[in-house]
C-alpha cells in the first residue's frame, strides 16, 4: 500500500483512540459498592512507584481528551506535505534557479510557510467532514485521491523535471477540487471555506507552472530544467560543465543578435 495512504489510515486509527479516551475520561474513576460499603479502586498498601505509574496512566486519557481532534488531521496533512521537502530544497538550490522563470515567481522562502498553513487548514477541513458524516463517503474518497496527487506533484516537477506533466497534474487538482468543495459545503460549509486559500494558491501555482513551461520549451525531447539538473548532478556548485554550457548559450545569443 502507498505509504501516504498507510499514514492516512494510521491517523484515522489514532482519532478513534482519541474518541475512546474522551469517553473514558468522562466516566471518571469507577468504584465498586457491596451493600452499604464502598471499595476503593486502589489499595493504601500499594508501593509509591506503582501509585505514581497508576496516576500517570489515568492522566493520559485526560491529556488526550484536551487535544482537539483536528490537530491529528492537520499534523498528518503537514507531515505528508513534508515528504517532498528534501526534493524541493535540493532543486531550489540547484537547477531551479538556473532556468528562466517568470518575473512574478515568489522567492523560495515563501513556499514552506504557505504550504504548512494550507496543509494545516486541509486537516481542519477534513476533520470536520469526518466528524459530520464519517469516512466512508464520496467526498472523503475524492479527497484521498486529490491529496495523494497533490503529494505526487513535487517529485514530478522538482524531482524528475517533468514540467509539463506537473502542469497536467495541477490542472487535474483544480478539476477535482472544484468537485470536492461543493460536496464539502453540502456537509459542512466551514470545511469548504477552509479550502478556499488552498484553491487560490493552486490557481496561482498552476499559472506559474504554465509560464515556466513556456519559458522552457522542449528541444529534442529535453527541456532546460532537465539539462540544468544534469549539469548540477555532481553537487559541487558552479562547475566546468555549467561554465561551458553558459558560454555556448552566450555565443548562441550573440550570433542571433548579430544575425549570423
N, C-alpha and C positions, 0 to 999 in steps of 0.2 A: 504493500500500500504506500502511496505517496507520503513522505514524512510530514508534510504540512497537514495532510488530512489526519494523520495519526495524532499530531499535536492538537488539531481541532477537536477530535473526539475525546482526547485526554482532558481538555478544558471542560467539555461538557460533563465528564465524569466528576471533575473537581467541583463543578457547580452543583451537582447532585449531593456531594458530600457537604457542601456549604448549606444546602437546604436542610439536610438531615441534622446538621449541627444546630441550626436555628431552632428546629423542633425540639431537640434535646435541651437546649438552654432555656426554653420556655417552660419546661416541666419542672426545672429546679431540682433540688435534692429530694430523693424519694426515701421515705421512711416506712417501716412496717409496723403495723399495730396488731396486737394479740390481746383481745378483750379490752381492758382499760389501760394496758401498759403499752408504751411506745418503745420500740427497739431501734437504737441509733444505727446508722449505716456504717459507722467506723468504731473501732474499739479504742478505749482510752489506753490500752496497753500496747498499742502499735508503736513501732520504733519511730524516731524523728525523721529518718530517711524515707521510710515508707509513707509517712504523713505528708512530707514535702512533695514526693512524687505524685501522690494522690491529688494534692492540691493543684499541681501543675496540669495534670490530665483533666481535671474538672474545669480549669480555666481555659483550656484550649478551645472547646466549643464556643465559649463566650467571646474569645478573641476573633474566631472565625465569623461569629454572628455579627461582629461590629464592622466587618468588611463588606461594602456594598457589592451585590452580585456583578454589576457591570465592570468592576475592577478586573475580574478574571478575564473577561472577554476583551477588554481594552488591552490588557497585558499580552494576551495571545496574539491579537492582531499586530501589536507593535513588534513582538518577537518574530512573528512571521515576516514582517516587513524588513527586519534587520538581517534576514537570511541573505539578502542580496547586497548588503552594505559593503562587504570586502570587495566585491566585483566593481561596484560603483566607485569606491575610493581609488582602487587601482587604475581604473580608466580615467578618472578626472585628474590623476596625477601624471598621466602619460599621453596617450593618443588623443583624448577628447579635447585637450587644449591646443592641439596642433592642426585640427581640421577647421575649415571655415564654419563659423557659427553666426546666427542672426545677431544683430546689434542689441536686441532686446532679450538675449539669453540671460537668465538670472545667474548671479555668482554661485559658485559651488557650495558655499557655506549655507545657502538658503535651503537646500534640499533636505537636510537632516531634521531641522525643527519643523518644517512644513509637513513632511511625511509622518513624523512622530505624532503631531497633532491630529492629522487626518486619520491615521490608523486608530488612535485613541477614540475619536468620535465614531468610527466604524464599530468599535467594540461596544460602546454605549448603545448605539442604534440596534445592533443585533441582539444585545441582551434584553432590550425592551420587547422585541418581536418574540423571542423565545419565552419570555415571561408571560406574554399575552396568549400565544397560540401553540407554544411548544416548538419542537424541531422538525417534525415530520409534516412539512407543508411546502408548496411550490415556491414560496418566497425564499425560504431558507435554502432549498436545493439550488435555486438560481444564484443565490448569494455565494454559496460554496464554490460553484463553478467560476463565478466572477472573481472571487478573492484569489483562488489558485492562479487564474490567468493574470491577475494583477502582479502576483509574485514572479510569474514567468517573464514578464516584460524586461526587468533589469538584466537577467542573464542573456536574453536575446539581443538587446540593444547594446549594453555595455560589455558583456562578456564575449559575444560572438560577432559584434559589429554588424549585425543584420538590421540596418536602419529601416529598410522598407518593411520587413516583417514586423519590426517593432511598431511602425505606424499602423499596420493592419491590426495588430493586437489592440492598440489604443482605440481604433475605430470600433472594434468589437466590444471593448469595455464600455464605451459610451452607449452602444446599442443595448447591451444587456442592462446597464444601469438605468436606462430610460424605461425599461420594463419593470425593474425591481422597485423603483421609487413609488410608482402608483400602488403596487401591492403592499409595500410598507405603509404607505399613507392610509390605506384602507384599514389596516390592522391597528396602527398607532401613528397618528400624524407627526408627533415629535420625532419618532425614529426616522421618518423620511426627511424632515427638516435638518436633522443632524448630518445627513449625507450631502446636503447642498454644497458646503465648502469643497468636498471631495469632487463633486461634479464640475464645479467651476475650475478647479485646478486641473482636472482631467481634460477639459476642453482646451485649456491653455497649453498643457503638455502635449496634446495631440497636434495642435497648430505648430508648436515648436519642433516636434518630431518631423512634421511635413516639411517645414522650412529647411531643416538640416538635410533632409533627403534631397531637396532641390539644389542645395549648395554643394552637395557631394554626390554627383551623378555616378552611375556605374560606367566603368571603362573596361571593356573586355571582361565583363563579369565580376569586376572588383571595384569597390568604392574606396574613396580616400581614407575612410576610417580604418578599413582593413589593412591598407598599405601602411598607415601610421602605426597601427598596432604591431605589425610585423617589425617595423623599424625600432619600436620600443621594447621588443620582446626580451632583450638581454638584461633589461632593468638597470642599465648603467647611466641613465640620464641621457644627455645630448651626446650622441656618439658619431663616429665617422660616417656610418650609413645615413644618418639623418642629415649630416652636413652635405654629403654628396647629392642626396635627394633634393635638398633645398637649393643647391647650386643649379641643378638641372631645371628646377621649376623657375628660377630667376632667369636662366638663359632662354627658356621657352617663352616666358612673358616678355622678355626684351625683344626676342625675334618677332613675336606677334605685334608688339608695339611699333617696331621698325618696318613692318610689312614684309618681312622676309619669308 
